[in-house]
């Protein structure tokens, strides 16, 4: 981010399937996001499924997009599974406090 006080434009999707559809639209409009925050526990398509498909479909074209996992899970197994995806920048346990989000955006 160039300016500290720049407003964040965000889009909320209910599940991974909706998010993939939106990302395809972003790609076609050349408006791909800088950061994607994924919840592991989503209906229809969960966060792990989304991350797998995101890696296959979008990673090569958008290697600088930050992908973060936000979850209420403290499971070591979840961390290990997500850790297999090198492009996932962080595994954040809820709640996501503004200070943590600011640090993520600065990186």
C-alpha positions, 0 to 999 in steps of 0.5 A: 500500500502506498498510503497508510490511510488508503481505504481498503476495498473488499469483497465478501464471498460466502464460500470458496465456489463464489470466490473462485467465480469472482476471481475469474471475473477479476482476471477477465477484467484485470482487477485481481486482488492484492490479498485474499483471506480464506476461512477454512470452514465455509459451506459448499467449498471449504477453504482447503478446497479453495486453496488447492484450486486457487493454486492450480488456476491462479497462482502462476498468473498472480504470484504476488497476491497474498493468500491468508488463512483465517480460522477458529481452528487451533489444530496442528493438523490444519496448520500442517495441511495448509503449510504444504501450500508455499503461497499461503503467507499466514495462518491467522487464528480468529479474531483478526485484530486490526493490528495484525491486519495492518502488519499483514498488509505492510509485509 
